Amino acid sequence: MQTALLEQNETAAGPLELVELELALKHQDFVEQGFEGAVKHALEQIEGRLLFQMRLDGVNDCDWVAAIAFEDDDTPVHALVVQRTGSDTLDVESIETSDLPVARIVNAYASLITTLDRVQ
């Protein structure tokens, strides 16, 4: 019964890591810490990694976006943390379902970073 509920939750909300990230972000005061500070602190709690962040200044109704990565059974999981214009919360979006254009570059950027890390 509990396994079926977990599978149902993962299907509805994405991988469990995305749910953990949402919960970690809910406990951050991003007004006090700033967008970057709140995202980094939440990622430390769930052992995630910040790939990049950028200020969008209202483009696509967003002020800030951060691409994040973490491992799920040796498979990388990528997502976006988004601060919508005029919002006082941070949202987590799967790159597969996000309508933000930046979501399309996350996999390529993550692959580039992984390759560069191996070269060094």
Rosetta constraint file for C-alpha pairs under 8 A:
AtomPair CA 1 CA 5 HARMONIC 6.37 0.50
AtomPair CA 2 CA 6 HARMONIC 6.19 0.50
AtomPair CA 3 CA 7 HARMONIC 6.12 0.50
AtomPair CA 4 CA 8 HARMONIC 6.07 0.50
AtomPair CA 5 CA 9 HARMONIC 6.13 0.50
AtomPair CA 6 CA 10 HARMONIC 6.13 0.50
AtomPair CA 7 CA 11 HARMONIC 6.18 0.50
AtomPair CA 8 CA 12 HARMONIC 6.22 0.50
AtomPair CA 9 CA 13 HARMONIC 5.86 0.50
AtomPair CA 9 CA 14 HARMONIC 7.57 0.50
AtomPair CA 10 CA 14 HARMONIC 4.82 0.50
AtomPair CA 10 CA 15 HARMONIC 5.22 0.50
AtomPair CA 10 CA 16 HARMONIC 5.95 0.50
AtomPair CA 11 CA 15 HARMONIC 7.50 0.50
AtomPair CA 13 CA 18 HARMONIC 7.48 0.50
AtomPair CA 13 CA 19 HARMONIC 6.88 0.50
AtomPair CA 14 CA 18 HARMONIC 6.40 0.50
AtomPair CA 14 CA 19 HARMONIC 7.50 0.50
AtomPair CA 14 CA 94 HARMONIC 7.26 0.50
AtomPair CA 15 CA 19 HARMONIC 7.07 0.50
AtomPair CA 15 CA 72 HARMONIC 8.00 0.50
AtomPair CA 16 CA 20 HARMONIC 6.28 0.50
AtomPair CA 17 CA 21 HARMONIC 6.06 0.50
AtomPair CA 17 CA 46 HARMONIC 7.68 0.50
AtomPair CA 17 CA 70 HARMONIC 7.81 0.50
AtomPair CA 17 CA 72 HARMONIC 7.61 0.50
AtomPair CA 18 CA 22 HARMONIC 6.19 0.50
AtomPair CA 18 CA 79 HARMONIC 7.58 0.50
AtomPair CA 18 CA 92 HARMONIC 6.98 0.50
AtomPair CA 18 CA 94 HARMONIC 7.78 0.50
AtomPair CA 19 CA 23 HARMONIC 6.28 0.50
AtomPair CA 20 CA 24 HARMONIC 6.12 0.50
AtomPair CA 20 CA 46 HARMONIC 6.94 0.50
AtomPair CA 21 CA 25 HARMONIC 6.06 0.50
AtomPair CA 21 CA 42 HARMONIC 6.66 0.50
AtomPair CA 21 CA 43 HARMONIC 7.08 0.50
AtomPair CA 21 CA 46 HARMONIC 6.80 0.50
AtomPair CA 21 CA 92 HARMONIC 7.50 0.50
AtomPair CA 22 CA 26 HARMONIC 6.23 0.50
AtomPair CA 22 CA 91 HARMONIC 7.09 0.50
AtomPair CA 22 CA 92 HARMONIC 6.15 0.50
AtomPair CA 23 CA 27 HARMONIC 6.83 0.50
AtomPair CA 24 CA 28 HARMONIC 6.99 0.50
AtomPair CA 24 CA 42 HARMONIC 5.02 0.50
AtomPair CA 24 CA 43 HARMONIC 7.80 0.50
AtomPair CA 24 CA 45 HARMONIC 7.02 0.50
AtomPair CA 24 CA 46 HARMONIC 7.69 0.50
AtomPair CA 25 CA 38 HARMONIC 6.91 0.50
AtomPair CA 25 CA 39 HARMONIC 6.93 0.50
AtomPair CA 25 CA 42 HARMONIC 5.55 0.50
AtomPair CA 25 CA 90 HARMONIC 6.86 0.50
AtomPair CA 26 CA 89 HARMONIC 7.69 0.50
AtomPair CA 26 CA 90 HARMONIC 7.69 0.50
AtomPair CA 28 CA 33 HARMONIC 7.80 0.50
AtomPair CA 28 CA 38 HARMONIC 5.59 0.50
AtomPair CA 28 CA 41 HARMONIC 7.80 0.50
AtomPair CA 28 CA 42 HARMONIC 7.25 0.50
AtomPair CA 29 CA 33 HARMONIC 6.03 0.50
AtomPair CA 29 CA 34 HARMONIC 7.85 0.50
AtomPair CA 29 CA 38 HARMONIC 6.69 0.50
AtomPair CA 30 CA 34 HARMONIC 4.76 0.50
AtomPair CA 30 CA 35 HARMONIC 5.44 0.50
AtomPair CA 30 CA 37 HARMONIC 7.17 0.50
AtomPair CA 30 CA 38 HARMONIC 5.09 0.50
AtomPair CA 31 CA 35 HARMONIC 7.44 0.50
AtomPair CA 31 CA 88 HARMONIC 7.86 0.50
AtomPair CA 33 CA 37 HARMONIC 5.02 0.50
AtomPair CA 33 CA 38 HARMONIC 5.61 0.50
AtomPair CA 34 CA 38 HARMONIC 6.12 0.50
AtomPair CA 35 CA 39 HARMONIC 6.20 0.50
AtomPair CA 35 CA 64 HARMONIC 7.39 0.50
AtomPair CA 35 CA 83 HARMONIC 7.91 0.50
AtomPair CA 36 CA 40 HARMONIC 6.03 0.50
AtomPair CA 36 CA 53 HARMONIC 7.77 0.50
AtomPair CA 37 CA 41 HARMONIC 6.02 0.50
AtomPair CA 38 CA 42 HARMONIC 6.16 0.50
AtomPair CA 39 CA 43 HARMONIC 6.12 0.50
AtomPair CA 39 CA 66 HARMONIC 7.92 0.50
AtomPair CA 39 CA 81 HARMONIC 7.64 0.50
AtomPair CA 40 CA 44 HARMONIC 6.23 0.50
AtomPair CA 40 CA 50 HARMONIC 7.03 0.50
AtomPair CA 41 CA 45 HARMONIC 6.63 0.50
AtomPair CA 42 CA 46 HARMONIC 6.74 0.50
AtomPair CA 43 CA 47 HARMONIC 5.63 0.50
AtomPair CA 43 CA 48 HARMONIC 4.59 0.50
AtomPair CA 43 CA 49 HARMONIC 6.28 0.50
AtomPair CA 43 CA 50 HARMONIC 7.45 0.50
AtomPair CA 44 CA 48 HARMONIC 6.32 0.50
AtomPair CA 44 CA 49 HARMONIC 7.94 0.50
AtomPair CA 47 CA 70 HARMONIC 7.09 0.50
AtomPair CA 48 CA 68 HARMONIC 6.88 0.50
AtomPair CA 48 CA 69 HARMONIC 5.82 0.50
AtomPair CA 48 CA 70 HARMONIC 4.73 0.50
AtomPair CA 48 CA 71 HARMONIC 7.88 0.50
AtomPair CA 49 CA 68 HARMONIC 5.58 0.50
AtomPair CA 49 CA 69 HARMONIC 5.17 0.50
AtomPair CA 49 CA 70 HARMONIC 6.14 0.50
AtomPair CA 50 CA 66 HARMONIC 7.18 0.50
AtomPair CA 50 CA 67 HARMONIC 6.26 0.50
AtomPair CA 50 CA 68 HARMONIC 4.62 0.50
AtomPair CA 50 CA 69 HARMONIC 6.50 0.50
AtomPair CA 51 CA 66 HARMONIC 7.42 0.50
AtomPair CA 51 CA 67 HARMONIC 5.39 0.50
AtomPair CA 51 CA 68 HARMONIC 5.29 0.50
AtomPair CA 51 CA 69 HARMONIC 6.71 0.50
AtomPair CA 51 CA 109 HARMONIC 7.80 0.50
AtomPair CA 51 CA 110 HARMONIC 6.86 0.50
AtomPair CA 52 CA 66 HARMONIC 5.68 0.50
AtomPair CA 52 CA 67 HARMONIC 5.40 0.50
AtomPair CA 52 CA 68 HARMONIC 7.28 0.50
AtomPair CA 53 CA 64 HARMONIC 7.30 0.50
AtomPair CA 53 CA 65 HARMONIC 5.63 0.50
AtomPair CA 53 CA 66 HARMONIC 3.99 0.50
AtomPair CA 53 CA 67 HARMONIC 6.19 0.50
AtomPair CA 54 CA 64 HARMONIC 5.88 0.50
AtomPair CA 54 CA 65 HARMONIC 5.58 0.50
AtomPair CA 54 CA 66 HARMONIC 6.41 0.50
AtomPair CA 55 CA 63 HARMONIC 5.85 0.50
AtomPair CA 55 CA 64 HARMONIC 4.55 0.50
AtomPair CA 55 CA 65 HARMONIC 6.57 0.50
AtomPair CA 56 CA 60 HARMONIC 7.96 0.50
AtomPair CA 56 CA 62 HARMONIC 5.95 0.50
AtomPair CA 56 CA 63 HARMONIC 4.92 0.50
AtomPair CA 56 CA 64 HARMONIC 5.48 0.50
AtomPair CA 56 CA 65 HARMONIC 7.20 0.50
AtomPair CA 57 CA 62 HARMONIC 6.61 0.50
AtomPair CA 57 CA 63 HARMONIC 4.63 0.50
AtomPair CA 57 CA 64 HARMONIC 7.20 0.50
AtomPair CA 58 CA 62 HARMONIC 4.74 0.50
AtomPair CA 58 CA 63 HARMONIC 5.00 0.50
AtomPair CA 58 CA 84 HARMONIC 7.87 0.50
AtomPair CA 58 CA 85 HARMONIC 5.89 0.50
AtomPair CA 59 CA 63 HARMONIC 7.21 0.50
AtomPair CA 60 CA 100 HARMONIC 6.93 0.50
AtomPair CA 61 CA 84 HARMONIC 5.75 0.50
AtomPair CA 61 CA 85 HARMONIC 5.35 0.50
AtomPair CA 62 CA 82 HARMONIC 6.87 0.50
AtomPair CA 62 CA 83 HARMONIC 5.82 0.50
AtomPair CA 62 CA 84 HARMONIC 4.16 0.50
AtomPair CA 62 CA 85 HARMONIC 4.87 0.50
AtomPair CA 63 CA 82 HARMONIC 7.83 0.50
AtomPair CA 63 CA 83 HARMONIC 5.72 0.50
AtomPair CA 63 CA 84 HARMONIC 5.76 0.50
AtomPair CA 63 CA 85 HARMONIC 5.27 0.50
AtomPair CA 64 CA 82 HARMONIC 5.92 0.50
AtomPair CA 64 CA 83 HARMONIC 5.16 0.50
AtomPair CA 64 CA 84 HARMONIC 7.24 0.50
AtomPair CA 65 CA 80 HARMONIC 6.52 0.50
AtomPair CA 65 CA 81 HARMONIC 5.59 0.50
AtomPair CA 65 CA 82 HARMONIC 4.55 0.50
AtomPair CA 65 CA 83 HARMONIC 6.35 0.50
AtomPair CA 66 CA 80 HARMONIC 5.48 0.50
AtomPair CA 66 CA 81 HARMONIC 5.08 0.50
AtomPair CA 66 CA 82 HARMONIC 6.61 0.50
AtomPair CA 67 CA 78 HARMONIC 7.04 0.50
AtomPair CA 67 CA 79 HARMONIC 5.84 0.50
AtomPair CA 67 CA 80 HARMONIC 4.63 0.50
AtomPair CA 67 CA 81 HARMONIC 6.51 0.50
AtomPair CA 67 CA 106 HARMONIC 6.61 0.50
AtomPair CA 68 CA 78 HARMONIC 5.64 0.50
AtomPair CA 68 CA 79 HARMONIC 5.45 0.50
AtomPair CA 68 CA 80 HARMONIC 6.11 0.50
AtomPair CA 68 CA 81 HARMONIC 7.47 0.50
AtomPair CA 69 CA 76 HARMONIC 6.56 0.50
AtomPair CA 69 CA 77 HARMONIC 5.54 0.50
AtomPair CA 69 CA 78 HARMONIC 4.57 0.50
AtomPair CA 69 CA 79 HARMONIC 6.63 0.50
AtomPair CA 69 CA 110 HARMONIC 7.88 0.50
AtomPair CA 70 CA 76 HARMONIC 5.70 0.50
AtomPair CA 70 CA 77 HARMONIC 5.38 0.50
AtomPair CA 70 CA 78 HARMONIC 6.81 0.50
AtomPair CA 71 CA 75 HARMONIC 5.46 0.50
AtomPair CA 71 CA 76 HARMONIC 4.52 0.50
AtomPair CA 71 CA 77 HARMONIC 5.84 0.50
AtomPair CA 72 CA 76 HARMONIC 6.00 0.50
AtomPair CA 72 CA 77 HARMONIC 6.33 0.50
AtomPair CA 78 CA 94 HARMONIC 6.88 0.50
AtomPair CA 78 CA 95 HARMONIC 6.43 0.50
AtomPair CA 78 CA 106 HARMONIC 7.19 0.50
AtomPair CA 78 CA 107 HARMONIC 7.34 0.50
AtomPair CA 79 CA 92 HARMONIC 6.86 0.50
AtomPair CA 79 CA 93 HARMONIC 5.69 0.50
AtomPair CA 79 CA 94 HARMONIC 4.59 0.50
AtomPair CA 79 CA 95 HARMONIC 5.12 0.50
AtomPair CA 79 CA 103 HARMONIC 7.89 0.50
AtomPair CA 80 CA 92 HARMONIC 5.66 0.50
AtomPair CA 80 CA 93 HARMONIC 5.11 0.50
AtomPair CA 80 CA 94 HARMONIC 6.33 0.50
AtomPair CA 80 CA 95 HARMONIC 6.48 0.50
AtomPair CA 80 CA 103 HARMONIC 7.23 0.50
AtomPair CA 81 CA 90 HARMONIC 6.42 0.50
AtomPair CA 81 CA 91 HARMONIC 5.57 0.50
AtomPair CA 81 CA 92 HARMONIC 4.64 0.50
AtomPair CA 81 CA 93 HARMONIC 6.44 0.50
AtomPair CA 82 CA 90 HARMONIC 5.57 0.50
AtomPair CA 82 CA 91 HARMONIC 5.10 0.50
AtomPair CA 82 CA 92 HARMONIC 6.31 0.50
AtomPair CA 82 CA 93 HARMONIC 7.48 0.50
AtomPair CA 83 CA 87 HARMONIC 6.63 0.50
AtomPair CA 83 CA 88 HARMONIC 7.69 0.50
AtomPair CA 83 CA 89 HARMONIC 6.61 0.50
AtomPair CA 83 CA 90 HARMONIC 4.94 0.50
AtomPair CA 83 CA 91 HARMONIC 6.48 0.50
AtomPair CA 84 CA 89 HARMONIC 7.87 0.50
AtomPair CA 84 CA 90 HARMONIC 7.47 0.50
AtomPair CA 84 CA 91 HARMONIC 7.95 0.50
AtomPair CA 93 CA 97 HARMONIC 7.03 0.50
AtomPair CA 93 CA 98 HARMONIC 5.79 0.50
AtomPair CA 94 CA 98 HARMONIC 5.91 0.50
AtomPair CA 95 CA 103 HARMONIC 4.99 0.50
AtomPair CA 95 CA 104 HARMONIC 7.20 0.50
AtomPair CA 95 CA 106 HARMONIC 7.56 0.50
AtomPair CA 96 CA 103 HARMONIC 7.62 0.50
AtomPair CA 98 CA 103 HARMONIC 6.44 0.50
AtomPair CA 99 CA 103 HARMONIC 7.49 0.50
AtomPair CA 100 CA 104 HARMONIC 7.97 0.50
AtomPair CA 101 CA 105 HARMONIC 7.89 0.50
AtomPair CA 102 CA 106 HARMONIC 6.99 0.50
AtomPair CA 105 CA 109 HARMONIC 6.09 0.50
AtomPair CA 106 CA 110 HARMONIC 6.04 0.50
AtomPair CA 107 CA 111 HARMONIC 6.16 0.50
AtomPair CA 108 CA 112 HARMONIC 6.22 0.50
AtomPair CA 109 CA 113 HARMONIC 6.25 0.50
AtomPair CA 110 CA 114 HARMONIC 6.15 0.50
AtomPair CA 111 CA 115 HARMONIC 6.16 0.50
AtomPair CA 112 CA 116 HARMONIC 6.17 0.50
AtomPair CA 113 CA 117 HARMONIC 6.06 0.50
AtomPair CA 114 CA 118 HARMONIC 6.39 0.50
AtomPair CA 115 CA 119 HARMONIC 6.44 0.50
AtomPair CA 116 CA 120 HARMONIC 6.44 0.50
